[in-house]
Amino acid sequence: MTLDAVAREAGVSLATASRALNGTARVRDDLRGRVRAAADLLGYIPNAHAQALASPEGNRTVGLICHDVGDPYFAGIAGGVMRAAAEQDLLVMLASTFREPAREIAYVSMLRAQRARAILLIGSGFQDRAWERAMDAELEPYVRARWA
């Protein structure tokens, strides 16, 4: 179900439907009610990816990348991260690299593309110049975009 379908059902513009559902601007109460009723009727669920693209904060996802989720050391850290994230209503995406440097870089790239709010690398630190250059190429634009 799309936001466009909700807007049509409610008899409002796409912009009004968007504002009514995300609360970013004032919308008359009667219009807000019609939009919410249409969304409920149609089973509309907002597209989290689209919201992340539209929001300067990114999405509610934190990426956690470690060598091996089965290792008690990494599992302990992951548990702490998940508890802290839950307190902030954030979703943690946990990925294991299995100690493969290329996989770690690929995961960082995927999290960048998804506009993750944060990317945590646990136990990283491969000692390889090519890996370092590739990781810098992924992290530098992420850091620049997030903290500029």
N, C-alpha and C positions, 0 to 999 in steps of 0.2 A: 504494500500500500504506500502511496506517495503523498507528499504534502500537497501536491497539485490536486489530487483526488479529494483530499480533505477540504481544500479551499472551494472546489466546485460544489461539494455536498453542502457546505455551510453558506454558499452564495456570497463569498468574499474573495478579495484578490489574494494571490499567492503571498504577497508581502504582509497583508493583514493576518493571514493564517499563521505565518511564521512568527510575527510579533506576538500574536495571541498565545502561542504555545511556548515560546521561549522567554517571554516576559521582559524583553529588552527595551520595549517602548510602551507607552500608554495606548491601550486599546479600550474602546467603550465596553462596558460590562456585557451588554447584550450581544455584541459581536464575539467577545471572548467566550461567552457561554455557548454560542452557536458553533464556534470552531471546536471547542472541547467536546461538545456533544457529537459532532461529526467525526472527530478523531476516535472517540470511544466506539461509536457505531461501526466504523470501518476497521477498527483494530489497528490504528496507526501507531507506529513506534518510531520516534525520531531516529534519523540516520546519524549515528555517533561520529562516523567519519566526516560527514558533511559539516556537522557542528564543530568538529576539531579544526577543519579547514577554515571555517569562518571566524573562529575564536583566536585572539592573540595568545591565549594561554595554552592552546593546543588541546589535546584530549585528556581524559582522566586516567590514562594508562602510564604505568611506570614499567620500563623494561629492566629485567634483572638477568644478567648473563653470567654464567659461571662454568667452570670446567666440568663438574660432575655433580648433579643434584643428589646422587646417592651417597656422596661423601658426607659424613656427619658434620665436618667443619662448615662446608657450604650450606648444608641443610639448616644448620643453626642460624647462620647469617640470613638465609632466605626466610626463615620463620620470623625473625625479628623485623625484616623489611616488610613482610606481609602484615604483621600486626600494626606497624606504624602506618602503612598505607591504608589499612582498613579504618583507622581512626580519622583519616582524611577523605574517606570515601573514594579512594583510588583503587584501580584494578592493577594487579601485578601480573605481567606476562613473564613467565620464567622459562629460560632457554638454557640448555646444556650444550657446550661446544664439543664435549668429548675430547678436549685438548687439541682441537683442530683449529689452527690460526685462521684459515680461510673462512671457517664457519663463524667464528667470532666477528670477523669483519662483515660478513653477510648479515648477521643478526643486527649489528649496529645500523647497517644500511636500511634494513626492513623497519626498524624502530624509528629511524629518521623519517622514512617515507610515511609512516603512520602518525607522525608528529607526536611522539611520546613526550609526556611531560618531563620525564627524566630517564636517563639510561645509566644503570649501575653495572659496572664490570667488577666481578669478584674473582680474585685469583688470576687476573690477566697478567700480562707482562712477558709475553714471548720475547726472546732475545734474538731478533731477526730484523735486519735493517729494512728489508722489503715489507715485512709485516708492519713495522713502525710507520713507514711512509704511507702505507695503505690505510692504517688505522687513523693516522693524523688527517688524511684526506677525507675520512668519514666524520671524524669528531669535530674538526675545526669549523666547518660550516654549521654544524648543529649547535655548537657553543656560541658561535657568532650570532646565529638567528635567535637563540633562546635568551641571550643575555645582552643583546645590543641595546 
